[in-house]
Amino acid sequence: MSNAAEVTDNQWESAVLESDVPVLVDFWAEWCAPCRAMGPYVDKLAEEYEGKLKVLKINTQDNPEVPAKYGITAIPTFLLIKGGEVVKQMVGSQKYDELKNVVEANL
């Protein structure tokens, strides 16, 4: 079970844009091997920053509206959203320290 909650197109506004803490969103799909490889890092961030950062995953195959709205054309893609605005976008597999540094810089 992932520490990062799933979010859908329908939940996006309330779960992400209206969040009172920064949100790291993992755009992924079940068939994407690099996405699955990033899973432990995403879970670790969710656990480490509980209460300070919301960590969510959105399955791009099941929820096409949000990825289309944000121009997500490759997965995994990570968006860091603060105050309803994208403050950082990272595409492709990332090192844990790189993800953590982006989170730290935006808390």
C-alpha angles and dihedrals in degrees: 000000000000123000087215114083122229118245127195134207088260094052096044099097097047097036099041115013095042096042116129091212129052115276127216109201122196112204105204147142132215093242093053110100095193088051091053090047090056092052097092091051092050091049092048091052091048090053097041096049100036109154093015100058132028112219116198137172126211120195104223093201094056096035111041100160101072095044089050091049092053095041095245105172101157133042141252092043123162124204122191108205123190124177090355093303130106107245098172137014124193122185125201132006113338134196113249091240091054092053091045093050091053090049093047092050091054105042 
